[in-house]
Amino acid sequence: MNGTGRSGLKRRTAHERGSGTAVKAAVAPGVRLGSVSFVWRPWLALVTLVLTAATFLVFCLSISIGDFPIGLSQVIATLFGRGEQVDEFVIMDLRMPRALAGLVVGIALGVSGALTQSIARNPLASPDILGITGGASVVAVSLVTVSGGATAAVVSSVGLSVAALAGGLCTGLLVYFLAWRRGIDGFRLILIGISVSAMMEAITTWLLVKADIKDVARAQAWLVGSLENRSWDEVWIALWCSLALLAVVSCVAFQFKPLHFGDEVAAGLGVRYSMVRAVLLLCAVLLAAVAVSAAGPVPFVALVAPQVAMRLARCPTPPLVASGMTGALLLIGSDLVARTALPITLPVGVVTAAIGGPFLVYLLVRANLK
């Protein structure tokens, strides 16, 4: 063997050793429960704990502020079953559905955005970009505008939520099947998602142009994204669906880490990467559809929350739990600002759009500088 061949063999051997070391470091167990291993990361755990505490504080603050002010200590006492009867009525019957809807929707959007960005390996991937919220909007707007006032009672709350959930799921499946070519490529997934999103937006605009003006006003209020006038029926549907989907994600997500090293490495570690990727992407689509069905297409939360959590936790990929907490904190905080810090009450989607728009520009500029 000549010198060139020996040097090439040495470089290849060194590369394989480095890759093996990186994989071992990535899957090195900190805590082991049966066949499942967890890597203990103190900084990530601390950031997640701080985000959870901040979310709970803003959640209680959102409940305490209103036409009938309630002290923060009284809110916490009422949540733990030690409050007065008047406070319990105001909190549990009047304000809790809105605050709990913001918590559930924020967590669902944060986790959904983290999953789509990890699968696509692109920070711009989110349910907004992939057309999932657009598909939910088309079905919901068509239900409002086509039915008109004849079936307004049926369309009022639960019917509209179920329709939006079905629309988001169908659109997500359409994007997945169109992007499938012996696997999912992140760049192709985003391109097809942008195309489907543009098509759904065009259909929504056409429905609004052809509809009656009263139905247009109602549909437009839903399209902005709002937590106002949430009912317990809508909250319970979103809560139980989100809990079921998060349970599935927690059971499958530990197999997702090796996929960051490529499909060949994941296959060598015994991970069925196609099935894992498909299940997690389906869960991401369903979480986004559940969020849209409960609060409308709230923009940019699924895009911003995973990136903020990733930077706070100093992780190479968006952490799921921290992303969910960041999404909840962002949505509840935006709703609090929309209700109290402005001269008029605005839908929460207006505030999240004001935050997410500049952040999207920042991501685009950062991507061009690389």
C-alpha positions as CSV (number, residue, x, y, z in Angstrom):
1,M,0.0,0.0,0.0
2,N,1.4,3.4,-1.0
3,G,1.7,6.4,1.3
4,T,-1.4,8.1,0.0
5,G,-3.5,4.9,0.7
6,R,-2.1,4.6,4.2
7,S,-2.8,8.2,5.0
8,G,-6.3,7.9,3.6
9,L,-6.9,4.8,5.7
10,K,-5.7,6.6,8.8
11,R,-8.0,9.6,8.2
12,R,-11.0,7.3,7.7
13,T,-10.2,5.3,10.8
14,A,-9.9,8.6,12.8
15,H,-13.2,9.8,11.4
16,E,-15.0,6.6,12.3
17,R,-13.5,6.7,15.8
18,G,-14.7,10.4,16.2
19,S,-18.1,9.5,15.0
20,G,-18.3,6.6,17.4
21,T,-17.2,8.8,20.2
22,A,-19.9,11.4,19.4
23,V,-22.6,8.7,19.2
24,K,-21.5,7.2,22.5
25,A,-21.6,10.6,24.1
26,A,-25.0,11.3,22.7
27,V,-26.5,8.1,24.0
28,A,-24.5,7.9,27.2
29,P,-27.0,7.0,29.9
30,G,-27.3,9.2,32.9
31,V,-30.5,7.5,34.2
32,R,-31.7,4.1,33.0
33,L,-35.2,2.8,33.2
34,G,-35.3,-0.6,31.6
35,S,-34.3,-0.3,28.0
36,V,-34.7,3.5,28.0
37,S,-31.7,5.8,28.8
38,F,-31.8,9.4,29.8
39,V,-28.9,11.8,29.6
40,W,-28.8,14.1,32.7
41,R,-28.2,17.7,31.6
42,P,-28.2,20.0,34.7
43,W,-28.4,23.3,32.7
44,L,-31.3,22.0,30.6
45,A,-33.1,20.9,33.8
46,L,-32.5,24.2,35.4
47,V,-33.8,26.2,32.4
48,T,-36.9,24.0,32.2
49,L,-37.6,24.4,35.9
50,V,-37.3,28.2,35.6
51,L,-39.5,28.3,32.5
52,T,-42.1,26.2,34.3
53,A,-42.1,28.5,37.4
54,A,-42.3,31.6,35.2
55,T,-45.2,30.1,33.3
56,F,-47.1,29.3,36.5
57,L,-46.5,32.8,37.8
58,V,-47.7,34.5,34.6
59,F,-50.7,32.0,34.5
60,C,-51.7,33.1,38.0
61,L,-51.1,36.8,37.2
62,S,-53.4,36.5,34.1
63,I,-56.1,35.1,36.3
64,S,-55.8,37.8,39.0
65,I,-56.1,40.7,36.6
66,G,-59.6,41.8,35.4
67,D,-62.6,44.0,36.2
68,F,-62.7,42.3,39.6
69,P,-59.0,42.2,40.8
70,I,-57.9,39.3,42.9
71,G,-54.6,39.1,44.8
72,L,-52.0,36.7,43.6
73,S,-51.9,34.9,46.9
74,Q,-55.7,34.5,46.8
75,V,-55.5,33.1,43.3
76,I,-52.9,30.5,44.4
77,A,-55.0,29.6,47.4
78,T,-58.1,29.1,45.3
79,L,-56.2,26.9,42.8
80,F,-55.3,24.7,45.7
81,G,-58.8,24.6,47.0
82,R,-58.5,27.0,49.9
83,G,-60.1,30.1,48.4
84,E,-63.2,32.0,49.2
85,Q,-66.5,31.3,47.4
86,V,-66.6,34.5,45.5
87,D,-63.0,34.2,44.4
88,E,-63.6,30.6,43.4
89,F,-66.6,31.6,41.2
90,V,-64.7,34.4,39.4
91,I,-61.5,32.3,38.9
92,M,-62.9,28.8,38.1
93,D,-66.1,29.8,36.2
94,L,-65.1,33.1,34.4
95,R,-61.3,33.3,34.0
96,M,-59.9,29.8,34.2
97,P,-61.1,28.6,30.7
98,R,-59.2,31.4,29.0
99,A,-56.1,31.0,31.0
100,L,-56.1,27.2,30.8
101,A,-56.7,27.4,27.0
102,G,-53.7,29.6,26.7
103,L,-51.6,27.1,28.7
104,V,-52.7,24.1,26.7
105,V,-52.4,25.8,23.3
106,G,-49.0,27.3,24.1
107,I,-47.6,23.9,25.2
108,A,-49.1,22.2,22.1
109,L,-47.7,24.8,19.7
110,G,-44.3,24.8,21.4
111,V,-43.9,21.0,21.2
112,S,-45.3,20.8,17.7
113,G,-42.8,23.5,16.5
114,A,-39.9,21.7,18.2
115,L,-40.8,18.4,16.5
116,T,-41.2,19.8,13.0
117,Q,-38.0,21.8,13.3
118,S,-36.1,18.8,14.5
119,I,-37.5,16.5,11.8
120,A,-36.9,19.0,9.0
121,R,-33.6,20.1,10.6
122,N,-34.6,23.7,9.7
123,P,-35.4,26.5,12.2
124,L,-38.0,27.9,9.7
125,A,-40.2,24.7,9.9
126,S,-43.3,25.2,11.9
127,P,-47.1,24.5,11.5
128,D,-47.6,28.0,10.2
129,I,-45.1,27.5,7.4
130,L,-46.1,23.9,6.6
131,G,-49.7,24.8,6.0
132,I,-51.3,22.9,8.9
133,T,-52.9,26.1,10.4
134,G,-54.0,27.1,6.9
135,G,-55.8,23.8,6.3
136,A,-57.6,24.2,9.7
137,S,-58.5,27.7,8.8
138,V,-60.0,26.7,5.4
139,V,-62.3,24.1,7.0
140,A,-63.4,26.3,9.9
141,V,-64.0,29.3,7.6
142,S,-66.0,27.2,5.1
143,L,-68.1,25.9,8.0
144,V,-68.8,29.4,9.2
145,T,-69.5,31.0,5.8
146,V,-71.3,28.2,4.1
147,S,-73.6,27.4,7.0
148,G,-74.4,31.0,7.8
149,G,-77.0,31.7,10.5
150,A,-79.0,28.6,9.9
151,T,-76.8,26.3,11.9
152,A,-75.0,28.9,14.1
153,A,-75.8,27.0,17.3
154,V,-74.1,23.9,16.0
155,V,-71.1,25.8,14.6
156,S,-70.7,27.9,17.8
157,S,-67.9,26.2,19.7
158,V,-67.4,22.4,19.7
159,G,-68.4,22.0,16.1
160,L,-65.9,24.6,14.9
161,S,-63.1,23.1,17.0
162,V,-63.7,19.6,15.6
163,A,-63.8,21.0,12.1
164,A,-60.6,22.8,12.5
165,L,-59.0,19.7,14.0
166,A,-60.0,17.6,11.0
167,G,-58.8,20.3,8.6
168,G,-55.4,20.6,10.2
169,L,-54.9,16.8,10.3
170,C,-55.9,16.3,6.6
171,T,-53.6,19.1,5.5
172,G,-50.7,17.7,7.5
173,L,-51.2,14.3,6.0
174,L,-51.4,15.8,2.5
175,V,-48.0,17.6,3.0
176,Y,-46.4,14.5,4.4
177,F,-47.5,12.3,1.5
178,L,-46.5,14.9,-1.1
179,A,-43.1,15.3,0.6
180,W,-42.4,11.6,0.9
181,R,-39.7,10.3,-1.5
182,R,-38.2,7.2,0.1
183,G,-38.1,9.3,3.3
184,I,-38.6,12.8,4.4
185,D,-36.2,15.5,3.3
186,G,-36.4,18.7,5.3
187,F,-35.9,21.1,2.4
188,R,-38.6,19.4,0.3
189,L,-41.0,19.3,3.2
190,I,-40.7,23.1,3.7
191,L,-41.1,23.8,0.0
192,I,-44.2,21.7,-0.3
193,G,-45.5,23.1,3.0
194,I,-45.1,26.7,1.7
195,S,-47.0,25.8,-1.5
196,V,-49.8,24.1,0.4
197,S,-50.0,27.0,2.8
198,A,-50.3,29.5,-0.1
199,M,-53.0,27.4,-1.6
200,M,-55.0,27.3,1.6
201,E,-54.6,31.0,2.1
202,A,-56.0,31.6,-1.4
203,I,-59.0,29.3,-0.7
204,T,-59.7,31.1,2.6
205,T,-59.6,34.5,0.9
206,W,-62.0,33.3,-1.8
207,L,-64.4,32.0,0.9
208,L,-64.3,35.4,2.7
209,V,-64.9,37.3,-0.5
210,K,-68.0,35.2,-1.5
211,A,-69.5,35.1,2.0
212,D,-72.1,37.3,3.7
213,I,-70.6,40.2,5.6
214,K,-71.8,39.0,9.0
215,D,-70.2,35.6,8.5
216,V,-67.0,37.3,7.3
217,A,-66.8,39.3,10.5
218,R,-67.2,36.2,12.6
219,A,-64.7,34.2,10.5
220,Q,-62.2,37.0,10.5
221,A,-62.3,37.2,14.3
222,W,-61.5,33.5,14.5
223,L,-58.7,33.8,11.9
224,V,-56.7,36.3,13.9
225,G,-56.3,33.9,16.8
226,S,-57.9,34.6,20.2
227,L,-58.4,33.2,23.6
228,E,-61.5,35.3,24.4
229,N,-64.8,33.6,25.3
230,R,-63.3,30.1,25.5
231,S,-65.7,27.5,26.9
232,W,-65.0,24.6,29.1
233,D,-66.0,22.2,26.3
234,E,-63.3,23.6,24.0
235,V,-60.7,23.5,26.8
236,W,-61.5,19.9,27.8
237,I,-61.2,18.7,24.2
238,A,-57.9,20.4,23.7
239,L,-56.6,19.3,27.1
240,W,-57.3,15.6,26.7
241,C,-56.2,15.4,23.1
242,S,-52.9,17.2,24.0
243,L,-52.3,14.9,27.0
244,A,-52.8,11.8,24.8
245,L,-50.5,13.1,22.1
246,L,-47.8,14.3,24.5
247,A,-47.9,10.8,26.1
248,V,-47.2,9.3,22.7
249,V,-44.4,11.8,22.0
250,S,-42.7,11.0,25.4
251,C,-42.7,7.3,24.6
252,V,-41.2,7.7,21.1
253,A,-39.0,10.8,21.5
254,F,-36.1,9.0,23.2
255,Q,-35.5,7.1,19.9
256,F,-35.3,10.4,18.0
257,K,-31.9,11.6,19.3
258,P,-29.8,9.2,17.1
259,L,-31.5,10.6,14.0
260,H,-29.5,13.8,14.3
261,F,-26.4,11.8,13.3
262,G,-28.0,10.5,10.1
263,D,-30.2,7.6,9.1
264,E,-27.3,5.2,8.7
265,V,-26.1,5.8,12.3
266,A,-29.7,5.5,13.6
267,A,-30.2,2.2,11.8
268,G,-26.9,0.9,13.2
269,L,-28.2,1.7,16.7
270,G,-31.4,-0.3,16.0
271,V,-33.7,2.7,15.5
272,R,-36.5,2.3,12.9
273,Y,-36.0,5.9,11.8
274,S,-38.8,6.0,9.1
275,M,-41.5,4.9,11.6
276,V,-40.1,7.1,14.4
277,R,-40.0,10.1,12.1
278,A,-43.5,9.4,10.8
279,V,-45.1,9.0,14.2
280,L,-43.5,12.2,15.6
281,L,-44.5,14.2,12.6
282,L,-48.0,12.9,12.9
283,C,-48.1,13.9,16.5
284,A,-46.7,17.4,15.6
285,V,-49.5,17.8,13.1
286,L,-52.2,16.7,15.5
287,L,-50.8,19.0,18.3
288,A,-50.9,22.0,15.9
289,A,-54.4,21.0,14.8
290,V,-55.6,20.8,18.4
291,A,-54.1,24.2,19.2
292,V,-55.8,25.8,16.2
293,S,-59.1,24.2,17.0
294,A,-59.0,25.7,20.5
295,A,-57.7,29.2,19.8
296,G,-57.6,29.8,16.1
297,P,-54.4,30.0,14.0
298,V,-52.3,31.9,16.6
299,P,-49.2,32.9,14.5
300,F,-45.5,32.5,15.2
301,V,-45.7,30.7,18.6
302,A,-44.6,27.4,17.1
303,L,-41.8,29.1,15.2
304,V,-40.4,31.3,18.0
305,A,-40.8,29.0,21.1
306,P,-38.5,26.2,20.1
307,Q,-35.7,28.5,18.9
308,V,-35.9,30.6,22.2
309,A,-35.8,27.4,24.3
310,M,-32.9,26.0,22.3
311,R,-30.8,29.1,22.9
312,L,-31.7,29.3,26.6
313,A,-30.9,25.6,27.1
314,R,-27.8,25.7,24.9
315,C,-28.9,22.6,23.1
316,P,-28.1,21.7,19.4
317,T,-31.8,20.9,18.8
318,P,-35.0,22.3,20.3
319,P,-35.7,20.6,23.7
320,L,-39.3,19.4,23.8
321,V,-40.3,20.2,27.4
322,A,-38.6,23.6,27.4
323,S,-40.2,24.4,24.1
324,G,-43.6,23.6,25.4
325,M,-43.1,25.8,28.5
326,T,-41.7,28.6,26.4
327,G,-44.7,28.4,24.1
328,A,-47.1,28.5,27.1
329,L,-45.2,31.5,28.6
330,L,-45.2,33.3,25.3
331,L,-48.9,32.8,24.6
332,I,-50.2,33.6,28.2
333,G,-47.9,36.6,28.4
334,S,-49.0,37.9,25.0
335,D,-52.7,37.5,26.0
336,L,-52.0,39.4,29.2
337,V,-50.4,42.2,27.2
338,A,-53.2,42.2,24.7
339,R,-55.8,42.6,27.6
340,T,-54.1,45.0,29.9
341,A,-51.1,46.9,28.4
342,L,-52.9,48.4,25.4
343,P,-55.6,51.1,25.3
344,I,-58.0,48.6,23.6
345,T,-58.3,44.8,24.0
346,L,-56.8,43.0,21.0
347,P,-56.7,39.3,20.0
348,V,-53.6,37.5,21.2
349,G,-52.7,36.7,17.6
350,V,-51.9,40.4,17.0
351,V,-49.3,40.5,19.8
352,T,-47.7,37.2,18.8
353,A,-47.4,38.4,15.2
354,A,-45.7,41.5,16.4
355,I,-43.2,39.4,18.3
356,G,-42.8,36.6,15.7
357,G,-42.4,38.8,12.6
358,P,-39.1,40.4,13.7
359,F,-37.9,37.1,15.0
360,L,-38.5,35.5,11.6
361,V,-36.5,38.2,9.9
362,Y,-33.7,37.6,12.5
363,L,-33.7,33.9,11.6
364,L,-33.6,34.6,7.9
365,V,-30.7,37.1,8.3
366,R,-28.8,34.7,10.5
367,A,-29.3,31.9,7.9
368,N,-27.9,34.1,5.1
369,L,-24.9,35.0,7.2
370,K,-23.8,31.4,7.6
